Amino acid sequence: MEAEELRVGFVGAGRMAGGLARGLLRAGKVPASSVVASAPSDKNLDTWRESGCRTTHCNLEVLQESTLVFLATKPHVLPGVLQEIRPAVGPHHVIVSLAAGVTLQTLQRSWHPSPIPISPQLLPAGTKVLRLMPNLPCVVQAGAMVFARGSGAGDEEAALLKNLLSSCGLCEEVPESYINIHTGLSGSGVAYVYLFAEALAEGAVKMGMPGGLASRIAAQTLLGAAKMMLETGEHPAKLRGDICTPGGTTIHALHQLEKGALRATVMNAVEAATNRACDMAED
């Protein structure tokens, strides 16, 4: 499926969908005229129109106009949306779900929100469906995304998704069992980093630096450290060791972080968020 032939649709036009669309447009992966988004109201659609994308209030129209369709609705809304669009889903469609906690098994079989199933099947048998879990920095094209393919999706669909979404950040195919771990590591992990950045800046403020400057330097420090990890491929322990000189400032500071059990606390946070993601998927 060539990029120039690809027509991309978004059912749901919120912040994450908009971030993915911007990444595709900025990278020239898809022309704006080949992107269509639907939402119940105009609240989120104005920015799409300003980018040159087509918009509609009809979810079925997205299916009719697109070959690659991102389902970017809230999880509790998804069953109703799938019942609505199911008659329009064909073998030429590639369906990508962004709904947190909704498994591929659920998408490919049936939805049981209560003892009585709403529908015997959410999507037609054999539908090419993939499950994508992005994180918030996708909106600035610096996201970390993982996806898993359903039984109907093959290498071509996986390669298409990975190629397209590389414009929005890191995109990796994983077993579906990793998706909840990704939520604990990266989806929620962005908030852990903000907390750490805030603490870094406040430490500098305590020592006499103005807050705005301290926040900018903290952000650039995190950006630079992350870039070195990605570009060198080195283990973070190796990079950390490279900064430590005998008797220097860094080793004294690291001793304080170890006394505060920073590593164990962060590991516990990832575990707690992952377990919560698993619990939510079972609700």
C-alpha positions as CSV (number, residue, x, y, z in Angstrom):
1,M,0.0,0.0,0.0
2,E,1.8,3.1,-1.2
3,A,1.7,6.3,0.9
4,E,0.2,8.3,-1.9
5,E,-2.7,5.8,-2.2
6,L,-3.2,5.6,1.6
7,R,-6.3,7.2,3.0
8,V,-6.2,7.6,6.8
9,G,-9.3,8.0,9.0
10,F,-9.7,8.8,12.7
11,V,-12.8,7.9,14.6
12,G,-12.4,10.3,17.5
13,A,-10.6,13.5,17.1
14,G,-9.1,14.2,20.6
15,R,-5.6,15.2,21.5
16,M,-3.9,11.9,20.9
17,A,-5.5,11.4,17.5
18,G,-4.6,15.0,16.6
19,G,-1.0,14.4,17.6
20,L,-0.7,11.3,15.5
21,A,-2.2,13.1,12.5
22,R,0.2,16.1,12.9
23,G,3.1,13.7,12.9
24,L,1.9,12.1,9.6
25,L,1.3,15.5,8.0
26,R,4.6,17.1,9.1
27,A,6.6,14.1,7.9
28,G,4.8,14.2,4.5
29,K,3.6,10.6,5.1
30,V,0.1,11.4,4.0
31,P,-1.4,14.6,2.4
32,A,-4.0,16.4,4.5
33,S,-6.6,15.8,1.7
34,S,-6.2,12.0,2.4
35,V,-7.0,12.4,6.2
36,V,-10.6,12.4,7.5
37,A,-11.6,12.6,11.2
38,S,-15.0,12.2,12.9
39,A,-16.3,13.5,16.2
40,P,-19.8,14.0,17.7
41,S,-19.4,17.8,17.8
42,D,-17.2,20.5,16.3
43,K,-15.3,21.1,19.5
44,N,-12.2,19.2,18.3
45,L,-12.7,19.3,14.6
46,D,-11.8,23.0,13.9
47,T,-8.0,22.3,14.3
48,W,-8.3,19.4,11.8
49,R,-10.0,21.7,9.3
50,E,-7.3,24.3,9.8
51,S,-4.7,21.6,8.8
52,G,-6.5,20.9,5.6
53,C,-8.0,17.6,6.8
54,R,-11.6,16.6,6.1
55,T,-14.0,16.3,9.0
56,T,-17.4,14.7,9.6
57,H,-19.8,13.9,12.3
58,C,-20.5,10.5,10.7
59,N,-18.3,7.6,11.8
60,L,-19.4,5.4,8.9
61,E,-18.2,8.1,6.5
62,V,-14.7,7.7,7.9
63,L,-14.8,4.0,7.0
64,Q,-16.1,4.8,3.5
65,E,-13.4,7.3,2.9
66,S,-10.4,5.5,4.5
67,T,-8.3,2.4,4.3
68,L,-6.3,2.8,7.5
69,V,-8.7,3.7,10.4
70,F,-7.6,4.7,13.9
71,L,-10.2,4.1,16.6
72,A,-9.4,6.9,19.0
73,T,-12.5,6.9,21.2
74,K,-12.8,6.4,25.0
75,P,-12.8,2.7,25.9
76,H,-16.4,2.8,27.2
77,V,-17.6,4.3,23.9
78,L,-15.8,1.9,21.7
79,P,-18.4,-1.0,21.7
80,G,-21.2,1.3,20.5
81,V,-18.9,2.8,17.8
82,L,-17.9,-0.7,16.6
83,Q,-21.5,-1.8,16.3
84,E,-22.1,1.3,14.2
85,I,-19.2,0.9,11.8
86,R,-19.2,-2.9,11.6
87,P,-21.3,-3.0,8.4
88,A,-18.8,-0.8,6.6
89,V,-15.7,-2.7,7.6
90,G,-14.2,-4.6,4.7
91,P,-11.2,-6.8,3.9
92,H,-9.4,-3.7,2.5
93,H,-9.5,-1.9,5.9
94,V,-6.7,-1.9,8.5
95,I,-8.2,-1.1,11.9
96,V,-6.0,0.3,14.7
97,S,-7.4,0.6,18.2
98,L,-6.0,3.2,20.6
99,A,-8.6,2.3,23.3
100,A,-6.8,1.6,26.6
101,G,-7.6,-1.8,28.2
102,V,-9.5,-3.2,25.2
103,T,-7.7,-6.4,24.2
104,L,-7.3,-7.8,20.7
105,Q,-9.3,-10.8,21.9
106,T,-12.1,-8.5,22.7
107,L,-11.9,-6.7,19.4
108,Q,-11.8,-9.9,17.5
109,R,-14.5,-11.8,19.4
110,S,-17.1,-10.3,21.6
111,W,-17.6,-7.5,24.2
112,H,-19.1,-8.4,27.6
113,P,-19.7,-5.2,29.6
114,S,-22.5,-7.0,31.4
115,P,-23.7,-10.6,31.8
116,I,-25.5,-10.2,28.5
117,P,-23.3,-9.5,25.4
118,I,-24.3,-6.4,23.5
119,S,-23.2,-8.0,20.2
120,P,-22.0,-11.4,19.3
121,Q,-19.1,-9.9,17.4
122,L,-17.5,-6.4,17.3
123,L,-15.7,-6.7,14.0
124,P,-16.2,-9.0,11.0
125,A,-14.2,-12.2,11.2
126,G,-10.8,-11.8,9.7
127,T,-10.6,-8.1,10.1
128,K,-7.0,-6.7,10.0
129,V,-6.9,-5.2,13.4
130,L,-3.9,-4.0,15.5
131,R,-3.8,-2.5,19.0
132,L,-1.7,0.6,19.5
133,M,-0.6,2.2,22.8
134,P,0.9,5.7,22.4
135,N,1.9,8.2,25.1
136,L,1.3,11.9,25.4
137,P,4.5,13.2,23.8
138,C,3.2,11.8,20.5
139,V,1.5,15.3,20.3
140,V,5.0,16.8,19.9
141,Q,6.3,14.0,17.7
142,A,8.4,12.6,20.5
143,G,6.2,9.7,21.6
144,A,6.9,6.2,22.6
145,M,4.5,3.8,21.0
146,V,4.0,0.0,21.0
147,F,1.6,-2.1,19.0
148,A,0.5,-5.7,18.7
149,R,-1.2,-7.3,15.7
150,G,-4.4,-9.3,15.7
151,S,-4.7,-12.6,14.0
152,G,-6.0,-11.0,10.7
153,A,-3.1,-8.6,10.4
154,G,0.1,-9.6,8.7
155,D,3.7,-8.3,8.1
156,E,2.5,-5.8,5.6
157,E,0.0,-4.1,8.0
158,A,2.6,-4.1,10.8
159,A,5.3,-2.6,8.5
160,L,2.8,0.0,7.3
161,L,1.9,1.1,10.8
162,K,5.5,1.2,12.0
163,N,6.6,3.2,9.0
164,L,3.9,5.7,9.4
165,L,4.2,6.2,13.1
166,S,7.9,6.6,13.1
167,S,7.1,10.2,12.3
168,C,5.5,10.5,15.8
169,G,8.4,9.0,17.8
170,L,9.7,5.6,18.7
171,C,7.3,2.8,17.5
172,E,7.9,-0.9,18.2
173,E,5.9,-4.0,17.6
174,V,5.6,-6.1,20.8
175,P,3.6,-9.1,22.1
176,E,0.3,-7.8,23.4
177,S,1.3,-8.8,27.0
178,Y,3.8,-6.0,26.9
179,I,1.2,-3.3,26.3
180,N,0.2,-2.9,30.0
181,I,3.9,-2.8,30.9
182,H,4.4,0.0,28.4
183,T,1.5,1.8,30.1
184,G,3.3,1.6,33.4
185,L,6.7,2.4,31.9
186,S,5.9,5.1,29.4
187,G,2.2,6.0,29.3
188,S,2.3,6.9,33.0
189,G,6.1,7.3,33.0
190,V,5.9,10.7,31.4
191,A,4.3,11.9,34.7
192,Y,7.1,10.4,36.7
193,V,9.6,12.3,34.6
194,Y,7.6,15.6,35.1
195,L,7.8,15.0,38.9
196,F,11.5,14.4,38.7
197,A,12.0,17.5,36.5
198,E,10.0,19.6,39.0
199,A,12.2,18.3,41.8
200,L,15.4,19.1,39.9
201,A,14.2,22.6,39.2
202,E,13.1,23.2,42.8
203,G,16.5,22.1,44.0
204,A,18.1,24.7,41.8
205,V,15.6,27.3,43.1
206,K,16.5,26.4,46.7
207,M,20.1,27.2,45.8
208,G,19.2,30.6,44.3
209,M,18.4,30.1,40.6
210,P,15.3,31.7,39.2
211,G,12.4,29.2,38.6
212,G,11.9,29.8,34.9
213,L,15.6,29.3,34.1
214,A,15.8,26.3,36.4
215,S,12.8,24.6,34.7
216,R,14.3,25.2,31.2
217,I,17.7,23.8,32.2
218,A,16.0,20.8,33.9
219,A,14.0,20.0,30.8
220,Q,17.1,20.3,28.6
221,T,19.0,18.1,31.0
222,L,16.4,15.3,30.6
223,L,16.2,15.8,26.9
224,G,20.0,15.5,26.5
225,A,20.3,12.5,28.8
226,A,17.5,10.7,26.9
227,K,19.1,11.5,23.5
228,M,22.4,10.1,24.6
229,M,20.8,6.9,25.7
230,L,19.0,6.5,22.3
231,E,21.9,7.5,20.1
232,T,24.8,5.7,21.9
233,G,22.8,2.6,22.8
234,E,24.7,2.4,26.0
235,H,23.2,1.0,29.2
236,P,22.2,4.0,31.5
237,A,24.5,2.6,34.3
238,K,27.5,3.0,31.9
239,L,26.5,6.6,31.0
240,R,25.9,7.4,34.6
241,G,29.4,6.0,35.5
242,D,31.0,8.2,32.8
243,I,29.8,11.3,34.7
244,C,31.1,10.3,38.1
245,T,34.6,11.4,38.9
246,P,36.3,10.2,42.2
247,G,35.2,12.5,45.0
248,G,33.3,14.7,42.6
249,T,29.9,16.4,42.8
250,T,27.9,13.7,41.0
251,I,28.8,10.8,43.2
252,H,27.9,12.8,46.3
253,A,24.5,13.6,44.8
254,L,23.9,10.0,43.7
255,H,24.6,8.9,47.3
256,Q,21.7,11.0,48.4
257,L,19.4,9.6,45.7
258,E,20.4,6.1,46.8
259,K,19.7,6.9,50.4
260,G,16.2,8.0,49.3
261,A,15.7,4.7,47.5
262,L,15.0,6.4,44.2
263,R,15.5,3.3,42.1
264,A,13.3,1.1,44.2
265,T,10.6,3.7,44.4
266,V,10.5,4.2,40.6
267,M,10.5,0.4,40.0
268,N,7.6,0.2,42.5
269,A,5.8,3.0,40.5
270,V,6.1,1.1,37.2
271,E,4.9,-2.0,38.9
272,A,1.9,-0.3,40.4
273,A,0.8,1.4,37.2
274,T,1.2,-1.8,35.2
275,N,-0.9,-3.8,37.7
276,R,-3.5,-1.1,37.6
277,A,-3.6,-1.2,33.8
278,C,-4.1,-5.0,34.0
279,D,-6.9,-4.5,36.5
280,M,-8.6,-2.0,34.3
281,A,-8.4,-4.4,31.3
282,E,-10.3,-7.0,33.3
283,D,-13.1,-4.6,34.5
